[in-house]
């Protein structure tokens, strides 16, 4: 029997079948994880042609008239008879 088993460290490791028992391989413990956050300058994407085209299209779609919604018509008598009402 083999498959994936989640180890205590949160890493999926393959299960290994040894006879009738299934064991799990565990990843070795590693020291603390260090996270370094760094800010990057904003790229000038607003000046790109594709951004300006998308903004113009978005504005056009937002101001376009919406189609009228159809009112729901009551079910026909034949449909009601077919349902058994």
C-alpha positions in Angstrom: 0.0 0.0 0.0 1.6 3.3 -1.0 0.4 6.9 -1.2 1.1 10.3 0.3 1.1 10.8 4.0 1.5 14.2 5.7 4.3 14.2 8.2 4.4 16.2 11.4 6.5 18.9 9.6 3.7 19.6 7.1 5.5 18.1 4.2 4.0 15.3 2.1 6.3 12.2 2.0 5.6 9.0 0.2 4.5 6.1 2.4 6.5 3.0 2.2 4.9 -0.4 2.7 7.0 -2.9 4.7 5.2 -6.2 4.9 1.9 -5.5 6.6 3.0 -2.2 8.2 3.1 1.2 6.6 5.7 3.6 7.8 6.2 7.3 7.0 9.4 9.0 6.0 9.9 12.2 7.9 11.8 15.2 6.7 14.8 16.1 8.9 14.1 19.0 11.3 15.6 22.3 10.1 16.3 25.4 12.1 13.9 28.4 12.3 12.8 30.0 9.0 13.9 33.5 8.4 11.6 35.8 6.4 12.9 39.0 5.0 10.4 41.5 3.7 11.5 44.1 1.2 9.6 46.9 -0.6 10.1 47.3 -4.3 9.3 50.4 -6.3 6.0 50.3 -8.2 6.5 49.6 -11.9 5.1 52.2 -14.3 2.4 50.0 -15.8 -0.2 52.8 -15.9 1.8 54.3 -18.7 1.8 51.1 -20.8 -0.4 51.0 -23.8 -2.2 47.8 -22.8 -3.1 49.2 -19.4 -4.6 52.3 -21.1 -6.5 50.2 -23.5 -7.9 48.1 -20.7 -8.9 51.2 -18.7 -10.7 52.7 -21.7 -12.5 49.4 -22.3 -13.5 49.2 -18.7 -14.9 52.7 -18.7 -16.8 52.0 -21.9 -18.4 48.9 -20.4 -19.2 50.6 -17.2 -21.1 53.4 -18.9 -22.8 51.2 -21.6 -26.6 50.8 -21.3 -27.7 47.6 -19.8 -30.1 45.3 -21.7 -33.7 45.3 -20.3 -34.5 42.3 -18.2 -37.4 40.2 -19.3 -40.2 39.7 -16.8 -40.8 36.1 -15.8 -44.0 34.9 -17.3 -46.2 32.6 -15.3 -46.0 28.9 -16.1 -48.3 27.7 -18.8 -51.3 25.6 -17.9 -49.8 22.6 -19.8 -46.6 22.9 -17.8 -48.6 22.9 -14.5 -50.6 19.8 -15.6 -47.4 18.0 -16.6 -46.1 18.5 -13.1 -49.2 17.1 -11.6 -50.5 20.3 -9.8 
